[in-house]
């Protein structure tokens, strides 16, 4: 939509894209059916006065896949002191966050390794694990997530693709 004839300056935010996702998760470029998408994204980015990305990696992907020139990184953040308490967790545990069904988040890697770990694995996010040593916490509030991050002795991020820089 950034390429539409707006009368006001356009600010575009690139927080994810098919081409960088496909490259990270599938190991190459998407099929030609996605070329129209690429052209539309490139046109929108070229029309924007300013383009923002939440991570340097995402900004570099926009440059590489769509020919973006310039751009600014504004990282995602969490306010200090937002931890509000959270689920009952043991003293020793591995914490992760991600949707179980999302191959880009690669939570399945934790499910596979969990039986060989001394500590239990707890994962915040949507879906149900397919392993007995991984405990699903479900979707947590930002305050509950901050609490888990602060308490976790080990935080595991097995993601193949994480352009948002959320964790």
Buried (B, 14 or more C-beta within 10 A) or exposed (E): EBBEEEEEEBEBEBBBBBBBBBBBBBEEBBEEEBEEEBEBBBBBBBBBEEBBBBBEBBBBBBBEBBEBEEBEBEEEEBEEEEBEEBBEBEEEBBBBBBBBEBBBBBBBBBBBBBEEBEBBBBBBBEBEBEBEBBBBBEEBEEBBBBBBBEBBEEEBBBBBBBBBBBB
